[in-house]
Amino acid sequence: MLDNLASGPQSESERLDLAADQAIAACGGDLRSTVRALILANEFLEYELCEMFKAVTNGRSRGRRARTKTDWFD
């Protein structure tokens, strides 16, 4: 799938049409299943993004643990 998307210069419209055709084909031509699969994939990516933001916000991006109130006075 990614090979076809990355092969040569294409317009944005052509690239999106190809991706849509491939998603529909992957779901056996069933448009409802395709939409459901894309919604599920989007929800998973949103969850992963939220988890990443939480980790970065808590200082875990560099291996540090989150500070607690008791750490403030040390």
PyMOL commands that set and color helices and strands:
alter all, ss='L'
color gray80, all
select helices_A, chain A and resi 2-6+12-26+31-57+60-62+69-72
alter helices_A, ss='H'
color red, helices_A
deselect
rebuild
show_as cartoon
